[in-house]
Amino acid sequence: MENARGQTRLLQLKPMFARRTGWNQRENAYAAALRTARQNGVKLLDLTVSNPTECGFEFDSAAIASALAHSESLHYEPHPSGLLQARKSVAGYYNSRPMAASERVISPEQILLTTSTSEAYSFLFRLLCDPGDNVLVPLPSYPLFEFLADIQDVQLQPYPLFYDHGWHIDLGRLRERIGSTTRAILVVNPNNPTGSFVHGAELDALVQICSDRDIALIADEVFLDYQIEAPAEASAAFCCGCLSFALSGLSKISCLPQMKLAWLVVNGPAALRQAALSRLEIIADTYLSVSGPIQHGVLELLDQRRTIQPQLLSRIRTNLGKLDDELKGAPSIQRLRVEGGWYAVLRVPAVQTDEGLCIELMNRGVVVHPGHFYDFSTEGHLVLSLIAPSDVFQDGIKTVFEVLSSPSHR
């Protein structure tokens, strides 16, 4: 507001808001450039797209609509863990996986439904952590974890992944990061954006570490069905050696993020597992957030993966092939291995910051993500979505390689 001299002064607001929401909301240079380009109507080739409903795939709209038309949805049947029939459908999905074993069958009683994996994280952080406790998270990885932890007053303690003919968990550094307030180790299987699976030996080591230290294992497995250059070797859903939680949902399995259904699979020693489920049930009962129509339709919605996943896998492999064709003429650029998931990482000459390079590419009409969005430890990384329409992807990467092949980038 202005004073008598026409000078502007700031209102002094009382501290009404919680410190946990005091995030830095200033726009960075990348976001500002992208906003300006879109406001000015610049035609952009978006190689960051992650929404499968906007990528030209063919969905069985009649089957999806039918799944939401069950007459049982007219009756309200609140259950904290989710309707039994819905949980049976999710259990069936796990028990049909190649890595399932007859002695490790997932039961509906081990499953708790949530509206999203973000809500599932919220439940787990509330279950496991008091304010100030910490959870170990991988770097590089998806940046959402920081906000989810802040909201729950949980600290994040990073542990590194390293690249050596593929990505690996640095188990030695991970062990060093475990402290007296550590309550869980979080893995992303396969990782976003590195595309690296948690290998069987790594998962065995993590289970042993968690068991020895009396901490939990949390595994985000939303991309587990998308196996590209390596098979998925293991799922935490079947881990019995420590208290473990596997997260997934319809968003990636059936490419239906708008349907808002995810879940937790709880496993581990029987006494710990039951105690966790009992507490989670109370947490879930305070919200009862999962939609009835979605629960009644989950079997049909899960079945949509049989229609949509082959399309995505074909698109990913096609785009990966186009990327590799371009790489043949660019020896200074390396495409890192993509074991699974929807993304590719390029290692490029670090002659400028990743953000600066991405803004330069944006000025040429192509949108890619800088590596620092995912906390890569060094400059020289770009992240591309492999589910972009193939014509968009091909035109986009041609521009990317034109820029990277210019004298200023060698």
Salt bridges, closest charged atoms under 4 A:
GLU27 OE1 - ARG35 NH2 2.84
ASP46 OD2 - ARG38 NH2 3.93
GLU72 OE1 - HIS70 ND1 3.90
GLU77 OE2 - HIS296 NE2 3.39
ASP133 OD2 - ARG183 NE 3.14
ASP153 OD1 - ARG20 NE 2.98
ASP164 OD1 - HIS165 NE2 3.81
GLU202 OE1 - HIS199 ND1 3.59
ASP225 OD1 - ARG97 NH1 2.38
GLU229 OE1 - ARG335 NH1 2.80
GLU300 OE2 - HIS70 NE2 2.71
ASP303 OD1 - ARG306 NE 3.69
ASP324 OD2 - ARG335 NH2 2.79
ASP325 OD1 - LYS328 NZ 3.39
GLU326 OE2 - LYS398 NZ 3.04
GLU339 OE2 - HIS199 NE2 3.16
GLU339 OE2 - ARG337 NH1 3.18
GLU355 OE2 - HIS372 NE2 3.99
GLU360 OE1 - HIS409 NE2 3.06
GLU402 OE1 - ARG364 NH2 3.11
